[in-house]
Amino acid sequence: MILLYYPKLTKPKNRRLPLSIMALAAVLEGRERYEIVDGNLDSDPDATLARLIETNRIELLGVSVMPGPQMVSAMNSCKTIRERYPHVPIVWGGYFPSVYRDATLNANYVDYAVRGQGEQTLLELIEVVRGQRDSSDVAGLSWKDGFGKRMHNPERSMQSPDDFPWSPFHRLRIESYLRPSFFGKRTGAHQASLGCPFQCTFCAVHEAFGSKQKMESPARTEAILRHLVEAYGMDGVQFYDMNFFVNESHTRELMERLAPLGLQWWCEGRIDTICRYSQQTLELIRKAGCTMIFFGAESGSNSVLQEMKKGITTEQTLEVARRLRQVGIIPEFSFVVGNPKDPEGDTQATISFIRTIKRINPTSEIIVQHYTPVPQRGKMYGGIDGLVNFPSTPDEWATPRWYNFTVRVNPSMPWLKPQTKQLIDNFETVVSTRWPTVQDIQARKWSRALLRTLASWRYSLRIYAAPEELRWAQNWIRLRKPKEESI
């Protein structure tokens, strides 16, 4: 039997379909015995794993791992399994081992790391543990030889989602994953593509998946979503593609197929792509149920965007804000603030730019983050090579310093002066209080009105220093929200 484990990633209210594990389960369905254990649904996943190991002959434990909370959960569970059941081979796959392959293999409780797309690699790795194939013959696999030396096989070429079967939805309690959100009472998740063809120098997606994007056909996307709607009552969906909109003809066909499903949905898009679309296509996107599109706007400085190799301009971002206001789609703009070469200038330019966006389209959602680096195959963005030494083991990644770095909580960067960091944090507090996110469905009208009132004078007068009353108000309101459901 093969065990597929999705360690705890989030709070119950944010629980979502474990798409990575389901993709692996799809290629095992009908050819291998397997079980799925989801730590976001199972209150004691370690006990469940132990029970399955003790009652079955487990050939491989496959673990999907994202940096941050899921990595910590995976680390703790795998330590326990290795100590109690040392005969069970353990493989990590997903974003964390794809980017931090050496750190993954430095853990004595991990035997293999799968980089990038994992479906075919998993099938071949099963042959390895059965003695039918050599470890060196599996593309996309990292492993340790008999002397503990780390070995990294060549990359695996990306395949289209259409090359693999549907996820075996019947193997999970799908109803438990359809959560209330701004987009529906029973919101699910889907990923219609994998990878990203762009080369933004601050991003690690191409480090993990290369520089290609493989889309599933619009017919398949429609069929899968229709199944979730008709079989489970899904009424909203979040698409987790890096770029949901690729070319206009593909988008138009997909929108025509999605419209009859009656879904409201969220996705990620490229600013330059949406700029090229006709107004008719944008209206078709809205009629198909698109409620919000996330964009990486990143900076208010064109020179910084050029250094990032972002491929967009600030003028295009403003154009998207205008055009989406016309069709009634909410843009969600994310900014990575603190360019290492000129963090002060980048911060000031971005704050001013965000204010311009809000004048053009007040419904725009704003996300402000500090720039935190990730490993790159070439030179690192901002010329910071040698300034950041990443942890060499999962245990070190789990320490408070590096955990906070991963989740962008109070990261300390050598190029970012304390006063500049404080300005970024304070401005984010003022903006998020002046315009509370519409995605917080638990927020009451009175609480939104209170926050807007408290922050209005600060935003109008550009006084961002020490907004402690706003933080106090946010915390006070948070404590008065309904208690989250238990697992």
C-alpha positions in Angstrom: 0.0 0.0 0.0 1.1 3.6 -0.7 0.3 6.3 1.9 -0.4 9.8 0.7 -0.1 12.4 3.5 -1.2 16.0 3.4 0.1 17.6 6.6 -1.9 20.3 8.4 -1.6 23.6 6.6 -4.2 25.9 7.8 -7.1 26.6 10.2 -10.4 24.7 9.8 -12.2 27.7 8.2 -9.5 27.9 5.5 -9.4 24.2 4.8 -9.3 23.4 1.0 -9.1 20.4 -1.3 -5.6 18.8 -1.1 -5.1 19.2 -4.8 -1.4 18.1 -4.8 -2.2 14.8 -3.1 -5.4 14.3 -5.2 -3.3 14.6 -8.4 -1.0 11.8 -7.1 -4.0 9.7 -6.1 -5.3 10.0 -9.6 -2.4 8.1 -11.1 -2.6 5.5 -8.4 -6.3 4.9 -8.7 -7.0 1.5 -10.2 -3.4 0.4 -10.3 -2.2 0.6 -6.7 -3.7 0.2 -3.2 -3.4 3.6 -1.5 -4.9 5.7 1.3 -5.1 9.5 1.8 -4.5 11.1 5.2 -5.3 14.8 5.4 -4.0 16.5 8.6 -6.4 19.4 7.9 -9.4 17.1 8.3 -8.0 14.4 10.6 -7.7 15.6 14.2 -4.9 13.0 14.9 -3.2 12.2 11.6 -0.1 10.6 13.3 -2.4 8.1 14.9 -4.1 7.4 11.6 -0.8 6.9 9.9 0.4 4.6 12.6 -2.8 2.5 12.4 -2.4 2.2 8.6 1.3 1.2 8.9 0.6 -1.4 11.5 -2.3 -3.0 9.6 -0.9 -2.9 6.1 2.4 -3.4 4.3 3.3 0.1 3.5 5.8 0.5 0.6 6.1 4.2 0.5 4.9 7.3 2.5 4.5 10.3 0.2 4.2 13.7 1.9 3.2 16.9 0.2 5.1 19.9 1.7 4.7 23.6 1.4 7.1 26.0 3.4 5.8 27.3 6.7 3.2 25.6 8.8 2.8 22.5 6.6 6.6 21.9 6.6 6.6 22.0 10.4 3.7 19.5 10.5 5.4 17.3 8.0 8.7 17.4 9.9 7.0 16.4 13.2 5.0 13.6 11.7 7.9 12.2 9.7 10.2 12.2 12.7 7.6 10.1 14.6 7.1 7.7 11.7 10.8 7.2 11.2 11.4 6.6 14.9 8.5 4.1 15.3 8.6 2.5 11.8 12.1 2.9 10.3 11.4 0.4 7.5 8.9 2.8 5.8 10.5 4.8 3.0 9.5 8.5 3.1 9.4 10.9 0.1 8.7 14.6 0.2 7.2 16.3 -2.8 5.8 19.8 -3.5 7.1 23.3 -3.3 9.4 22.9 -0.3 11.5 20.0 -1.6 11.4 21.4 -5.1 13.1 24.6 -4.0 15.1 23.4 -0.9 16.1 20.0 -2.1 19.4 19.8 -0.2 17.8 20.9 3.1 15.1 18.2 2.6 17.6 15.4 2.1 19.6 16.6 5.1 16.8 15.3 7.2 17.4 11.7 8.3 13.7 11.1 8.2 13.4 11.8 4.5 14.8 9.3 1.9 13.7 10.9 -1.4 12.6 14.4 -2.6 10.4 14.8 -5.7 11.0 18.1 -7.6 8.4 19.8 -9.7 5.5 17.8 -11.2 5.2 14.5 -9.3 2.7 12.2 -10.9 5.0 10.2 -13.2 7.9 10.5 -10.8 5.9 8.8 -8.1 5.0 5.9 -10.3 8.7 5.4 -11.2 9.7 5.8 -7.5 7.4 3.0 -6.6 9.3 0.8 -9.0 12.5 2.0 -7.3 11.4 0.9 -3.8 10.3 -2.4 -5.3 13.8 -3.0 -6.8 12.5 -2.7 -10.4 14.3 0.5 -11.3 17.4 2.3 -10.2 17.1 5.6 -8.3 19.4 7.4 -10.8 16.9 6.5 -13.6 14.0 8.7 -12.3 13.9 12.3 -13.7 12.9 14.9 -11.1 14.1 12.8 -8.2 16.6 13.7 -5.5 17.9 10.9 -3.3 20.8 9.8 -1.1 23.3 7.1 -2.1 24.6 4.4 0.2 27.1 6.9 1.7 24.6 9.6 2.4 25.6 11.7 -0.6 22.8 13.9 -2.0 22.1 13.0 -5.6 19.9 15.2 -7.9 18.7 13.6 -11.1 17.9 15.8 -14.2 14.7 17.7 -14.3 11.5 16.1 -15.5 9.7 17.7 -18.5 6.3 19.1 -17.7 3.1 17.3 -18.8 -0.3 18.7 -19.4 -3.0 18.0 -16.8 -4.9 16.4 -19.7 -2.2 13.6 -19.7 -3.5 12.4 -16.3 -6.8 11.1 -15.0 -9.3 13.2 -13.0 -8.8 13.4 -9.2 -10.6 10.5 -7.5 -13.1 12.7 -5.6 -14.9 9.7 -4.2 -11.9 8.9 -2.0 -12.5 12.1 0.1 -15.3 13.7 2.0 -15.6 16.5 -0.5 -18.4 18.2 1.5 -15.9 18.8 4.3 -13.8 21.0 2.0 -16.5 23.2 0.5 -16.1 26.2 2.8 -18.1 29.4 3.1 -16.2 32.3 1.5 -16.8 35.6 -0.2 -17.3 33.6 -3.4 -20.0 31.2 -2.2 -21.4 29.2 0.7 -19.7 26.0 -0.6 -16.4 27.2 -2.1 -14.1 24.6 -3.6 -10.7 24.8 -5.3 -9.3 23.8 -8.7 -6.1 24.1 -10.6 -6.4 24.1 -14.3 -2.7 24.5 -15.1 0.8 24.0 -13.7 3.9 26.2 -14.0 4.6 29.7 -15.2 6.4 30.8 -18.4 7.5 34.1 -16.9 10.9 34.8 -15.3 10.3 37.2 -12.4 13.6 37.3 -10.6 12.1 37.4 -7.1 9.9 34.4 -7.5 10.7 30.7 -7.0 7.9 29.2 -9.1 10.2 28.7 -12.1 12.8 27.3 -9.7 10.3 24.6 -8.7 8.5 24.0 -12.0 10.7 25.4 -14.8 9.6 28.0 -17.3 6.7 26.4 -19.0 3.0 26.4 -18.3 0.7 23.5 -19.1 -3.0 24.1 -19.3 -5.8 21.6 -19.2 -8.4 21.9 -21.9 -11.4 24.1 -21.3 -13.6 21.0 -21.8 -11.9 19.2 -19.0 -12.1 22.2 -16.7 -15.8 22.5 -17.4 -16.4 18.8 -16.8 -14.6 18.6 -13.5 -16.3 21.7 -12.1 -19.7 20.6 -13.4 -19.2 17.3 -11.5 -18.4 19.2 -8.3 -21.4 21.4 -8.7 -23.9 18.6 -9.5 -22.5 16.0 -7.1 -21.5 18.1 -4.1 -23.3 21.4 -4.5 -20.2 23.6 -5.0 -21.2 27.2 -5.7 -17.9 29.0 -5.7 -14.3 28.1 -6.6 -10.8 29.5 -6.2 -8.4 28.7 -9.1 -4.8 28.2 -7.9 -3.1 28.6 -11.3 -0.2 30.9 -11.4 -1.7 32.4 -14.5 -5.4 31.5 -15.1 -5.6 33.6 -18.3 -3.1 32.6 -21.0 -4.4 33.7 -24.4 -7.6 35.4 -25.3 -9.1 32.6 -27.5 -8.5 30.0 -24.7 -10.1 32.4 -22.2 -13.2 33.0 -24.3 -13.8 29.4 -24.8 -13.3 28.6 -21.1 -15.6 31.5 -20.1 -18.4 30.3 -22.4 -18.1 26.9 -20.8 -18.1 28.2 -17.2 -21.0 30.7 -17.5 -23.8 28.0 -17.4 -22.4 26.6 -14.1 -23.4 29.6 -12.1 -20.2 29.8 -10.1 -18.6 32.8 -8.5 -14.8 32.6 -8.6 -11.4 34.0 -7.8 -8.2 33.5 -9.8 -4.7 34.9 -10.5 -3.9 36.8 -13.6 -1.2 38.8 -15.3 -1.6 42.6 -15.6 -0.1 42.7 -19.1 -2.4 39.9 -20.3 -5.6 41.5 -19.1 -4.4 44.8 -20.7 -4.4 43.1 -24.1 -7.9 41.6 -23.7 -10.8 43.4 -25.4 -13.5 44.9 -23.3 -15.9 42.3 -24.7 -13.7 39.5 -23.3 -13.5 41.2 -19.9 -17.3 41.4 -19.8 -17.5 37.7 -20.8 -15.1 36.9 -17.9 -17.4 38.7 -15.5 -20.6 37.1 -16.9 -18.8 33.7 -16.4 -18.8 34.4 -12.6 -15.4 36.0 -12.1 -15.6 38.1 -8.9 -12.0 38.9 -8.1 -8.6 38.6 -9.9 -5.3 38.6 -8.0 -2.4 40.4 -9.7 1.2 40.7 -8.8 1.7 44.5 -9.2 4.8 44.3 -7.0 6.0 47.9 -7.1 5.1 51.5 -7.9 8.5 52.0 -9.7 9.0 51.1 -13.3 12.7 50.7 -12.8 12.1 48.2 -10.0 9.6 46.3 -12.2 12.2 46.2 -14.9 14.8 44.9 -12.5 12.3 42.2 -11.4 11.8 41.2 -15.0 8.2 41.5 -14.2 7.2 42.4 -17.8 4.7 45.0 -16.8 4.5 48.8 -16.2 2.8 50.9 -13.5 0.7 52.4 -16.3 -0.6 49.0 -17.2 -1.6 48.4 -13.6 -3.6 51.6 -13.5 -5.3 50.6 -16.8 -6.3 47.3 -15.3 -7.7 49.0 -12.2 -9.8 51.3 -14.5 -11.1 48.6 -16.8 -12.0 46.1 -14.1 -14.0 48.8 -12.3 -16.0 49.3 -15.5 -17.0 45.6 -15.6 -17.4 45.1 -11.9 -14.5 42.7 -11.2 -12.5 43.4 -8.0 -8.7 43.6 -8.6 -6.5 42.3 -5.8 -3.1 43.9 -6.2 -0.1 42.4 -4.3 3.1 44.4 -3.7 6.6 43.1 -2.8 8.1 46.2 -1.1 11.7 46.8 -0.2 13.9 46.5 -3.3 17.3 45.7 -1.9 19.2 48.3 -4.0 16.9 51.2 -2.9 14.4 50.0 -0.3 13.6 53.6 0.8 12.9 54.8 -2.7 10.9 51.7 -3.6 8.8 52.0 -0.5 7.9 55.7 -1.0 7.1 55.1 -4.7 4.9 52.1 -3.9 3.0 53.9 -1.2 2.3 56.8 -3.6 1.3 54.3 -6.3 -1.1 52.4 -4.1 -2.8 55.7 -3.2 -3.2 56.4 -7.0 -4.8 52.9 -7.5 -7.3 53.6 -4.7 -8.3 56.9 -6.3 -8.9 55.2 -9.6 -10.6 52.1 -8.2 -11.5 52.2 -4.5 -12.7 48.6 -4.6 -9.1 47.4 -5.3 -7.9 45.0 -2.6 -4.3 45.8 -1.6 -1.7 43.2 -0.2 1.6 44.6 1.1 4.5 42.3 1.8 8.2 42.8 2.5 10.5 41.3 0.0 11.8 38.0 1.3 14.2 36.2 -1.0 14.1 32.6 -2.3 16.8 30.6 -4.0 17.3 31.3 -7.7 19.1 29.3 -10.4 20.9 32.5 -11.5 21.7 35.7 -9.7 19.2 36.7 -6.9 17.0 39.7 -7.3 18.4 42.9 -5.9 22.0 41.7 -6.0 21.8 40.0 -2.6 23.9 36.9 -3.3 25.8 36.1 -0.2 23.7 38.3 2.1 21.2 35.5 3.0 22.3 32.0 4.0 19.3 29.7 3.9 18.8 27.0 6.5 20.3 23.6 5.7 17.7 21.4 7.4 13.9 21.4 7.9 14.6 21.6 11.7 16.3 25.0 11.2 13.5 26.2 8.9 11.2 25.4 11.8 13.0 27.7 14.2 11.1 31.0 15.1 13.5 33.1 13.0 13.1 31.2 9.8 9.5 30.2 10.3 8.6 33.9 10.6 10.8 34.6 7.5 8.8 32.0 5.6 5.4 33.4 6.5 6.6 37.0 6.2 6.0 37.8 9.9 8.5 40.5 11.0 11.3 39.4 8.6 14.6 41.1 9.3 16.5 41.8 6.1 20.1 43.3 6.2 19.3 45.9 3.5 16.0 47.1 5.1 16.4 49.8 7.7 14.2 49.5 10.8 12.5 52.8 10.0 11.7 51.7 6.5 10.3 48.4 7.6 8.2 50.2 10.2 6.8 52.5 7.5 5.8 49.5 5.4 4.1 47.8 8.3 2.4 51.0 9.4 1.1 51.9 5.9 -0.3 48.4 5.5 -2.1 48.7 8.8 -3.6 52.1 7.7 -4.7 50.8 4.3 -6.2 47.6 5.5 -8.1 49.4 8.2 -9.3 52.2 5.9 -10.6 49.5 3.4 -11.3 46.3 5.3 -11.1 43.3 2.9 -14.4 42.2 1.5 -13.2 38.6 1.8 -13.7 38.6 5.6 -17.2 37.2 5.5 -17.4 37.2 9.4 -16.9 41.0 9.6 -20.0 42.9 10.6 -21.2 46.2 9.0 -20.6 48.1 12.3 -17.0 46.8 12.5 -16.2 47.8 9.0 -17.7 51.2 9.6 -15.7 51.6 12.8 -12.4 50.7 11.1 -13.0 53.0 8.2 -13.8 55.9 10.5 -10.8 55.4 12.7 -8.4 55.2 9.7 -9.8 57.9 7.5 -8.0 60.8 9.0 -4.7 59.1 8.9 -5.0 58.0 5.3 -6.3 61.5 4.2 -3.4 63.3 6.0 -0.8 60.6 5.1 0.0 60.1 8.8 1.2 56.5 9.1 3.4 56.6 12.2 2.4 54.5 15.2 -1.1 53.5 14.3 -1.5 51.6 17.5 -5.2 52.5 17.9 -5.9 50.8 14.5 -4.1 47.7 15.5 -5.9 47.7 18.8 -9.3 48.1 17.0 -8.4 45.3 14.6 -7.5 42.9 17.5 -10.6 43.9 19.5 -12.9 43.2 16.6 -11.1 39.9 15.8 -11.8 38.7 19.4 -15.5 39.4 18.9 -15.9 37.3 15.8 -17.7 33.9 16.0 -15.4 31.1 17.2 -13.9 29.1 14.4 -15.4 25.6 14.0 -13.3 22.7 15.3 -12.2 19.9 13.1 
